[in-house]
């Protein structure tokens, strides 16, 4: 069993930050957009791993979401997707570039 929190919504985000500060959470769930918009708050904590579902959504290296996700500072990054390459190899390279 893991202590899980949802980082979404003003009240919930504040509660999650308090729990993270006190090391009371092991897993935090959020959306791409919330992560992008609040990355500075999330980067204030040490993350063992970040797992991104629908990873193919960050395939455009010019998008704000992709740029923000590259600023995330976990020890390990894992991306999950059923459709990594939909159009071209540049998209695939953008996804691989996130792992560095």
JOPEZI-V101034 format. One record per helix or strand of 3 or more residues. SS is the DSSP state (a for helix, b for strand). FROM is the first residue (numbers start at 0). TO is the last residue. If there is no record, write none. Layout:
BEGIN
{{SS;FROM;TO} {SS;FROM;TO}}
END
This chain:
BEGIN
{{b;3;5} {a;9;20} {b;26;28} {a;31;36} {a;38;41} {b;46;51} {a;54;57} {a;63;70} {b;73;78} {a;88;96}}
END
